[in-house]
Amino acid sequence: MGLLGVVYVALTMMSCTGKQPEQQPTGKDSAAVDSSSVAEDTVAVEPQTAKAADKLFADFFFDFISKKKVQMNRILFPLPVTENGKTKTVERRAWRMEHFYQNQEYYTQIFDSDKQRDDVRKRDVDTVVVEKIHLKKGIAEQYVFCHPQGFWVLASINKVGLSQSNNASFLTFLQKFFADKKFQLSHVANPLSYEGPDPDGDDETTVVKRKIPAHTWSDYLPEIPRDQIYNIVYGQTYAEGKEKIFLFKGISNGLETELKFRKAGSDWKLTKINL
């Protein structure tokens, strides 16, 4: 390794030791990172990766999901994985490359409001949770990343049911909404508010506000997710509330498609699309 110029950073003082982000389940369903379990562990850090990609989580994560060497060097093995209140560990030799949304054209995020979305963009955080949500199975895999000594590492994984999430009712709703066309149409405002480039014009810089027929809502999406969606938690906390924003963000072009949902009683409904 020395010939490759790899710097070994001993992680003896974990900044997120024994502490989970606020949105994580508490008690038996949380996987705490114990300093005694990682005191002797090391993470191999490429100097160019540390300098270029560790300032922003998004830059680091791009390398993490696309480069096997980076991923293997940035996981605290043995990695604690908690499910149904029981924790097991995954050894380095048993780990399989996790590409997350690398092979998609977009990733998704969930917010409670416009303000929360805007605040997240300004956050400088030391813990980020990437949620890999399986709608059909009804589970969320929460990958907890920490930033000890200036280097991002994957510290633990929690597997929880959607009912244990602070987005519980919304995610349960999305299970049906993305899977059932009849259910979709009954949960889209008609007409539906739209704000974005003129769909009938050639000038993509002209922004229009108009009403569109409910059945055309999916024409404005990159695609309708069939099962797997993602959420990236930059320290924000969630409440059930009356509003949710489901955001599609293009990986290569950065274009965003925003779905705004409102809750009336116990039912969610798509009320607006922003492009």
N, C-alpha and C positions, 0 to 999 in steps of 0.2 A: 504493500500500500504506500510505503514511503516514496517509492519510485514514481508513483502516480501523483504525488503531491497531495495526498489525502490528509486532512487535518482531523484528528480524533478529539472529540469534545466529550469529556466525562460529565454525564448528567447526574451529579450528586445533589444538586439543589434545584429540584423541579419547582417552577413557579406555580404550577397548577396542582401540586401534590395534595391529594386528599380533598380536592375541591372540584365540584361539578358546576357548569354554567347554570344559571337560574332556571332555564327552561327544561332542564333535565329532570326526570322523575327522581323523587327522593326515597330514602329508606332502602328496602330490599332490592329495588330495581335500578339503583345507581351503582356504577362501577368506579370506585374511588381509585386514584392512582397513588399507591403507597410508596413512599420514598425508599423504604427498605427493599422493595422489589426491584427498584431501578438504580440503586446506589452504585452497583457494580457494572451497570450496563453502559455501553458507549454507543455513540452514533457517529458514523463516518460522514464527514461533511466536505464535499468538494468546494475548494476556495471560490471558484467562479460562481457556483450556485449560491453560496452563502452571501457573497457580495451583491449579486444581481437579483436574486429572487427571494431573499428573506425579509426585505423591507415591507412588502405587501403580500398578504396571504394569497391573493389571486394569482400573483406571479409564481410564487412557490408551488401552488396547487397545480398549475399547468404543467410544471416540470414533474411533479409527483405522479400525476396520472399518465404521463406520456413517456417517462424514462424509468426503466426498471431499476437501474443502478441507484437513481435518486430515491425511488420508493423504498428499496430495501435498506438503504442507509438512513432513512428518516422514520423508521418505526422502532419503538421501544420494545424489543423482544426480551423475554416472552411477553406477548401482548395480551392484556386482560380483556376478555370478552364476556359480558354479562347478559344472561337471558333467563327469564322466569326466576329471578332472584338467585341464580347460581352463576358463579364465575369460573370460567376455565381460562387457560392460557394457550396461545398459539405460538409455537416455536418458529424460528426463522425458516427452517427447512420445510415447514408445512405451509408457509404463506404462498398464496397465488396472487399474481399481479392483478391489482384492482384498477380498472380503467375508468370507473365512474361514468361520466357522460362524454368521455373523449370521442366516441364514435357517433355522437349526435351533433346536430347543427346548433343546438341551443341547450341551455339549462334553465331550471325554474327556481323561483323564490316565492315565499309567502310573507306578506306584511299585513299589519293591522290597519295601516293608514298611510297616506301620502307622507305625513311627517315622519313616521317611523322609517319608511323607505329612504327619505332624504337624510335622516340622521345617521343611518347605517353607512352611507357613503362617506361620512366624515369621521367615522369611528377609527381609533387606533387601539386595537385590542390584542390581548395576549392569549385568548382562547377562542377558537372557532369550532363550531360543530357542523359537519356536513351530514345532512340527513338523506339517506337513500330510502325512499318510501315505496313499498310494494303494495299498491292498492288492492290487488286481487287477494293477496295473502293477509292483508290487514296488519302489516307490521312495518316498523321503521327501524332501520339500522342507523345508529347515531355514532359517527366517527368523530372522536374528540381530539382536536389538534391543539397543542400548546406551543409556547414560544420561549422556552427557557434559554437563558444566556444568548438570546438573539437568533436562535435557530428553530424553525418550525419542525415539529415532530408529531407523529400520530401516537397518542398515549394510551387510548383505550377505545373499545367499541361497546355500545349498549344496544341491545335489541329489545324493543318494546312494542306492545300492541298500540294501534292507533287510538284506542280509548284512553291510553295513558298520556297522550300528548295534550298540550295546552291548545292545540288546534283540532282537538278531537272531533267536535261536531262538523267542522268544515271538511276535514279529511274524510270522514264517513260519508258526507255529502258527495265529495268528489269521486268516491268509489262508484257511486251510481251515475253521477253526471257524465263522466267520461265513457261509461260502458253502455249506457242505454239511451238510444236516440229519442225514444218517446219521452223518457224522463227529462232529457235535455230540453226539449221544446217547451215542456211545462214549467221549466225553471229558468227561462230566458224572458226578460221583459219584451213585450211586443207593443209598439216598436221599441227597438233597442238604441240607446244613445251611442253615437260614434264620434270620435275626434281623432283626426289624423290626415294623411295625404288624401286628396280627392280620389276616391276609387274609380271615378268616371273620367278623370282627366289625365293628361300626360305629364303635368308638372308635379313631381313628388315633393317639391318644397312648399307647395301651397297647402296649408292646413285648413280643413273644413270641420264644421260641427253640424251633424245632421242625425236624423233618425233612419235606421235601417230595419228591414224585416227580420224578425227573430230567427227565421230558418237559415239566414245567411251568416250567422255569427261565426261559424267555424271556417268560413272562407278567409278570415283575417288572421288565422293562426298558422304557425309553421306546420303544425299537425295536431291532431287530437291525441293526447297521451292515452295509451291503452292499458298501461299497468304502472310502469315505473316513473316516478317523478322525484325531484330533488328539492331540498331546501337548505340554504346556507345561513346559519345563525351566527351573526357577528355580535353576540352579547345581548341582542334585543330580547325582551320578554313578551310573551303573548297573553292576551285575554280573550275570552270567548267573544265579547263585543258584538257589534252589529254590522261590522264591515270587514272584509278581507280583500286583499289585492293578490292576485295570482299572476306572476310576472314570467314571461318567456324572454330570455335574453340571448341573442345570437352570439355564438362563440367567436366566429371569425369576423363578423361585421358589427357586433355590438348593438344591433337593432333590437328594440324592445317592443313587445306586445303585452299590454296590460289589461287584464280582465278584472273588473270591479264587481264584487258581489255584496249584496245587502241581505241582512237577515230580518225576516218578518215572522214573529212568533218563533217557531222551531224550524222554519224553512229558509233555505238560502236561495237567492235568485241572482242571476247575472244581470246587471243593470247598465253597464257601460263598457265599451272597448276603447282604449287609447293606444294609438300607434305613434 
